Amino acid sequence: MSQVSTEKFRVTDLVKMEAGEAVNALLERAAELRASDLFLLTDERFVTVSVRRLGTLEKLAVVSSEHGRQMASHIKANAEMDISERRRPSDGRWIHTVGDRKIDLRINCTPTLHGEDMAMRLWDHSTGLLTVDELGMSRQDLNKLLFMLNHPSGLLLVTGPTGTGKTTSLYGCLQYLNDGARKINTLEDPIEYALDGVRQSQVNGKLGVDFSELLRNVLRQAPDVIMIGEIRDEETATTAVRAANSGHLVLATLHAPTAAGAVHSMLALHAHPYFLSGCLLGVVAQRLVRTLCPNCRAEYDISESPQTFQEIESLLGEGEGKSISGPGSCDECFHVGYTGRTGLFELMGVNQEIRRLVAESASSETIQKAAKRNGMMIFRQSALLKVAQGITSTEEILRDVPAEQLGLED
């Protein structure tokens, strides 16, 4: 866990503050750092306050156990949670104002060995949601995605590990589709962001309302587009395929390591190969990497190594591929060298050859080779393109993307 620069945020000041004042200071600092999460982590003798920024956990402060409990109770009270319940998991939501900015906090509390841990997902309303053309796709992949979204029916899967921006990509797709001409229903756990004009429903495990139950009922609402937060069981998988085959455009996330691997994830959930092959429009697999700070990034000439980007030479623009960049250090990026994140993508379109392979339950390797022949850019090529464009560094690629997906274990 790295340590955040604390020039404007001193631990001694936090310790002297009342619980409410300390929470306000922490949220202000988290907003300043553009953190995605804020944590209160309880140990035997103290509570550690940390943030996740650009995907990396960073420690802000350490406070006493008592002070940490008071801060947690203050947050719970504002989120209308039961402050006396510390032995069972609980969830809440709080919209907090920092200056003229609204910060939406989704809060989860979980009991641990030494007490209660609190995690807060932060969304700054002022930053808005990303559109499809802001996700970081190449022009070639973006055009393929828009072509899929313009189909009246079919299944589009977005895959990747937890925390790789799948929901952000789906919301970008929904914004593109939300033109008033389509009825859009979503099934989410939880609802991440409120979208005007979209009918959003939330899974409720306590009432036995899971994705499959919601999906069966939403189909009776006559939607044109259905977004499923996650396909995680057999009934949801088979119902999603049935809906896509019966005239609905279905967008869904799924846990699979690669675009081709998503087919076998669906088959493992007993989706029928023939029906899956008939409705599948494509698969977007993604990872997130940090983007270099434009103010301080260091540039290194590689003109004497022209083979570095030979694999993606046809994708490079004028002047690209002559150098690579690395992280620098400045106040703009809080001396970490990175200021944001962007996506690496594999976007697998489906042609007749791939449909036949899906129907035959072919191996992921066979489907991937067919997808590459059909023009799919794999993770290694997507990563090389981002490095050649000076968007990220080779160190960041190696840190965030598994070696086998970069083709480094062949």
C-alpha positions in Angstrom: 0.0 0.0 0.0 1.5 3.3 -1.1 1.4 6.5 0.9 -0.5 9.6 -0.4 1.2 13.0 -0.3 -0.3 14.7 2.8 0.7 18.4 2.3 -2.9 19.5 2.7 -4.0 16.6 4.8 -2.2 16.1 8.2 -2.9 13.1 10.4 -2.5 15.2 13.5 -5.3 17.5 12.3 -7.7 14.5 11.7 -7.1 13.2 15.2 -8.1 16.5 16.8 -11.3 16.8 14.8 -14.8 15.7 15.9 -16.1 12.6 14.0 -18.3 14.6 11.7 -15.6 17.1 10.9 -13.1 14.3 10.3 -15.4 12.6 7.9 -16.0 15.8 6.0 -12.2 16.3 5.7 -11.7 12.8 4.5 -14.4 13.1 1.8 -12.9 16.4 0.7 -9.5 14.8 0.4 -10.8 11.8 -1.4 -12.7 14.1 -3.9 -9.5 16.1 -4.4 -7.6 12.9 -5.2 -10.3 11.8 -7.5 -10.5 8.5 -5.5 -13.0 5.8 -6.5 -13.2 4.3 -3.0 -12.7 5.3 0.6 -12.1 2.7 3.3 -12.1 2.5 7.1 -10.3 -0.7 8.0 -10.4 -1.9 11.6 -7.3 -3.6 13.2 -6.8 -4.7 16.8 -5.6 -1.3 18.1 -6.4 1.3 15.4 -8.3 2.1 12.2 -6.6 2.7 8.9 -8.1 5.2 6.5 -7.3 4.4 2.9 -8.4 5.4 -0.6 -8.3 3.6 -4.0 -7.1 5.9 -6.6 -6.5 4.8 -10.2 -6.9 1.2 -9.1 -4.2 1.4 -6.4 -4.8 1.3 -2.6 -3.2 4.2 -0.8 -3.1 5.0 2.9 -4.3 8.4 4.1 -4.2 8.1 7.9 -4.3 6.0 11.0 -6.7 6.8 13.9 -7.6 5.3 17.2 -10.2 2.5 17.3 -12.7 4.7 19.2 -12.3 7.6 16.7 -12.7 5.2 13.8 -16.0 3.8 15.3 -17.3 7.4 15.8 -16.5 8.2 12.2 -18.2 5.0 11.0 -21.3 5.8 13.1 -21.5 9.3 11.7 -21.4 7.9 8.1 -24.0 5.3 9.0 -26.3 7.9 10.5 -26.2 10.0 7.3 -26.8 7.0 5.2 -29.8 6.0 7.3 -28.2 2.8 8.4 -28.6 1.1 11.8 -25.6 2.4 13.9 -26.1 -0.2 16.6 -25.7 -3.2 14.2 -22.0 -4.2 13.9 -22.3 -8.0 13.6 -24.1 -8.3 10.3 -23.2 -6.9 6.8 -25.2 -3.7 5.9 -25.5 -1.3 3.0 -26.5 2.3 2.6 -26.3 5.4 0.4 -25.4 9.0 1.2 -25.2 12.0 -1.1 -22.6 14.4 0.4 -21.8 17.9 -0.8 -18.1 19.0 -1.1 -18.1 22.6 -2.0 -20.3 22.8 -5.1 -19.8 19.1 -5.9 -22.2 16.3 -5.1 -20.5 13.1 -4.1 -22.6 9.9 -4.2 -21.5 7.4 -1.7 -22.5 3.7 -1.8 -21.6 2.2 1.6 -21.0 -1.3 2.7 -20.1 -2.5 6.2 -18.7 -6.0 6.9 -17.8 -7.5 10.3 -14.1 -8.7 10.5 -11.9 -10.2 13.2 -11.2 -6.9 15.1 -14.4 -5.0 14.2 -16.3 -3.5 11.4 -14.7 -2.5 8.0 -16.4 0.2 5.9 -16.1 0.6 2.2 -17.5 3.6 0.4 -17.7 3.8 -3.4 -17.5 7.4 -4.5 -19.1 8.9 -7.6 -18.6 12.7 -8.3 -21.8 13.9 -10.1 -19.7 16.7 -11.7 -17.6 14.2 -13.7 -20.6 12.6 -15.4 -20.6 9.3 -17.2 -18.3 8.3 -20.0 -19.8 8.1 -23.5 -18.8 5.2 -25.8 -16.3 7.2 -27.6 -14.6 8.2 -24.3 -13.9 4.6 -23.2 -10.5 4.4 -24.9 -11.4 2.2 -27.9 -9.6 2.4 -31.2 -11.6 3.9 -34.0 -11.8 0.5 -35.6 -13.2 -1.1 -32.4 -15.6 1.8 -31.7 -17.1 1.4 -35.2 -17.6 -2.3 -34.6 -19.3 -1.6 -31.3 -21.7 1.0 -32.7 -22.6 -1.5 -35.5 -23.5 -4.1 -32.9 -25.5 -1.6 -30.9 -27.6 -0.6 -33.9 -28.9 -4.2 -34.3 -32.6 -4.5 -33.2 -31.9 -7.7 -31.3 -29.1 -10.0 -30.2 -26.7 -10.5 -27.3 -23.7 -8.3 -26.5 -21.4 -9.5 -23.6 -18.9 -7.3 -21.7 -16.4 -9.3 -19.8 -13.4 -8.9 -17.5 -12.5 -9.2 -13.8 -14.1 -7.1 -11.1 -13.1 -3.5 -11.2 -12.2 -3.3 -14.9 -14.9 -0.9 -16.0 -17.5 -3.3 -17.4 -20.4 -1.3 -15.9 -19.0 2.0 -17.1 -18.9 0.5 -20.7 -22.4 -0.7 -20.4 -23.6 2.7 -19.2 -21.8 4.3 -22.2 -23.7 1.9 -24.5 -27.0 2.7 -22.7 -26.5 6.5 -23.2 -25.9 5.9 -26.9 -29.1 3.8 -27.2 -31.2 6.1 -25.0 -32.6 8.3 -27.8 -36.2 8.2 -26.8 -37.1 5.7 -29.6 -36.4 2.6 -27.5 -37.8 1.3 -24.2 -34.8 0.4 -22.1 -34.9 -1.7 -18.9 -31.9 -2.5 -16.6 -31.4 -5.1 -13.9 -28.6 -4.1 -11.5 -27.0 -5.0 -8.3 -26.8 -2.3 -7.1 -28.0 0.6 -9.4 -24.8 2.5 -9.9 -26.1 5.7 -11.5 -29.5 7.0 -12.2 -30.2 7.5 -16.0 -33.1 9.7 -17.1 -35.4 7.8 -19.5 -34.2 4.4 -18.5 -36.3 2.0 -16.4 -33.9 0.7 -13.7 -34.6 -2.2 -11.3 -32.4 -3.4 -8.5 -31.8 -7.0 -7.3 -32.9 -7.6 -3.7 -31.5 -10.7 -2.2 -33.3 -10.3 1.1 -36.7 -10.6 -0.8 -35.5 -13.3 -3.1 -35.5 -11.0 -6.1 -32.4 -12.1 -8.0 -31.4 -11.4 -11.6 -33.3 -14.4 -13.0 -36.5 -13.4 -11.2 -36.2 -9.8 -12.3 -35.4 -10.8 -15.9 -38.5 -12.9 -16.2 -40.7 -10.0 -15.1 -38.9 -7.3 -17.1 -39.6 -9.3 -20.3 -43.3 -8.7 -19.6 -42.7 -5.0 -19.6 -42.2 -5.1 -23.4 -38.6 -3.6 -23.5 -36.6 -3.0 -26.7 -33.3 -3.1 -24.8 -32.4 -5.0 -21.6 -29.2 -4.5 -19.6 -28.3 -7.3 -17.2 -25.8 -6.2 -14.5 -24.2 -9.7 -14.4 -25.0 -13.1 -15.8 -24.0 -15.4 -12.8 -26.4 -18.4 -12.9 -27.8 -20.9 -15.4 -31.4 -19.5 -15.4 -30.2 -15.9 -16.1 -27.9 -17.2 -18.9 -30.6 -19.2 -20.6 -33.3 -16.5 -20.2 -30.9 -13.9 -21.6 -30.2 -16.0 -24.7 -33.9 -16.7 -25.2 -34.7 -12.9 -24.9 -32.0 -12.1 -27.4 -33.4 -14.7 -29.8 -36.9 -13.4 -29.5 -36.4 -9.8 -30.6 -34.7 -8.0 -27.7 -31.3 -6.3 -27.7 -29.6 -7.7 -24.5 -26.5 -6.2 -23.0 -24.8 -8.1 -20.1 -21.6 -8.4 -18.1 -20.0 -11.8 -17.5 -16.8 -12.9 -15.8 -14.4 -14.3 -18.5 -10.7 -13.6 -19.0 -10.9 -13.0 -22.8 -13.5 -12.3 -25.5 -13.3 -15.8 -26.9 -13.4 -17.2 -23.3 -16.8 -15.6 -22.8 -18.4 -18.2 -25.1 -17.3 -21.1 -22.8 -18.4 -19.1 -19.7 -21.9 -19.0 -21.2 -21.8 -22.7 -22.2 -20.6 -23.6 -18.7 -23.9 -21.9 -17.5 -25.7 -24.3 -19.8 -26.7 -21.8 -22.5 -27.6 -23.9 -25.6 -24.7 -23.7 -28.1 -27.1 -23.4 -31.1 -29.3 -20.7 -29.6 -26.2 -18.8 -28.3 -24.6 -18.9 -31.8 -27.8 -17.6 -33.3 -28.1 -14.5 -31.1 -24.5 -13.5 -30.2 -23.6 -10.1 -31.7 -20.1 -9.8 -30.1 -18.0 -9.8 -26.9 -16.1 -6.9 -25.4 -13.3 -8.0 -23.1 -11.5 -5.3 -21.2 -8.9 -4.3 -18.7 -8.0 -0.8 -17.2 -4.6 0.8 -17.1 -3.5 4.1 -15.8 -2.8 7.0 -18.2 0.4 9.0 -17.9 0.3 12.5 -16.6 0.6 14.8 -19.7 2.3 17.5 -17.6 5.3 15.4 -16.5 5.6 12.2 -18.5 9.1 11.4 -19.7 9.7 10.5 -23.3 12.3 8.1 -24.6 13.4 7.9 -28.2 13.3 4.3 -29.7 13.9 5.2 -33.4 16.8 2.8 -33.4 14.4 -0.1 -32.5 11.8 0.1 -35.3 10.6 -3.5 -34.7 9.1 -2.5 -31.3 5.7 -1.6 -32.8 5.9 -3.7 -36.0 2.9 -5.8 -35.0 0.6 -2.7 -35.0 2.3 -0.6 -37.6 -0.8 -0.4 -39.7 -2.8 1.1 -36.7 -0.3 3.9 -35.9 -1.0 7.5 -36.8 1.6 10.0 -38.1 4.5 10.4 -35.6 3.4 7.5 -33.4 5.7 4.7 -32.5 8.9 6.7 -32.6 9.1 6.9 -28.8 7.8 5.5 -25.5 6.8 7.4 -22.4 7.2 6.8 -18.7 5.9 8.3 -15.5 7.4 11.6 -14.2 6.5 13.5 -11.0 4.6 16.8 -10.5 1.9 18.4 -8.3 -0.7 17.8 -11.0 -0.5 14.0 -10.5 0.3 14.1 -6.8 3.8 12.8 -7.8 2.7 9.4 -8.9 3.1 10.0 -12.7 -0.5 9.0 -13.6 -3.7 11.1 -13.8 -6.5 8.8 -15.1 -7.4 5.4 -16.5 -8.3 4.1 -19.9 -9.4 0.7 -21.3 -7.6 -2.0 -23.2 -10.0 -4.0 -25.3 -10.6 -7.2 -27.2 -13.7 -6.7 -29.3 -14.9 -9.9 -31.0 -17.4 -9.5 -33.7 -19.3 -12.6 -34.9 -19.2 -13.8 -38.5 -20.5 -17.1 -40.0 -17.3 -19.0 -39.1 -17.5 -17.9 -35.4 -21.2 -18.8 -35.3 -20.4 -22.3 -36.6 -17.7 -22.7 -34.0 -19.9 -21.5 -31.1 -22.7 -23.9 -32.2 -20.1 -26.7 -32.2 -18.8 -25.7 -28.7 -15.3 -25.3 -30.2 -12.4 -24.5 -27.8 -11.6 -20.9 -26.8 -8.3 -21.1 -28.7 -10.0 -22.1 -31.9 -12.6 -19.3 -31.5 -9.8 -16.8 -30.8 -7.9 -17.7 -33.9 -11.0 -17.3 -36.0 -11.7 -13.9 -34.3 -8.2 -12.7 -35.1 -8.7 -13.7 -38.8 -11.9 -11.7 -38.6 -9.9 -8.6 -37.5 -10.0 -8.7 -33.7 -7.3 -6.8 -31.9 -6.1 -8.9 -28.9 -5.0 -7.4 -25.6 -1.3 -7.4 -26.6 -2.0 -5.3 -29.6 -4.3 -3.0 -27.7 -1.6 -2.5 -25.1 1.1 -1.8 -27.7 -1.1 0.8 -29.3 -1.6 2.7 -26.0 2.2 2.6 -25.4 3.0 3.8 -28.9 0.5 6.7 -28.6 2.2 7.8 -25.3 -1.0 7.2 -23.3 0.5 4.7 -20.9 3.8 3.1 -20.0 5.2 -0.4 -20.5 5.5 -0.8 -16.7 1.8 -0.1 -16.3 0.9 -2.7 -18.9 3.0 -5.3 -17.3 1.5 -4.4 -13.9 -2.1 -4.6 -14.8 -2.4 -7.2 -17.6 -1.6 -10.9 -17.0 1.4 -12.2 -18.9 -0.5 -14.9 -20.6 -2.9 -12.3 -22.1 0.0 -10.3 -23.4 1.5 -13.4 -25.1 4.6 -13.4 -22.9 4.3 -17.0 -21.9 4.5 -18.6 -25.3 
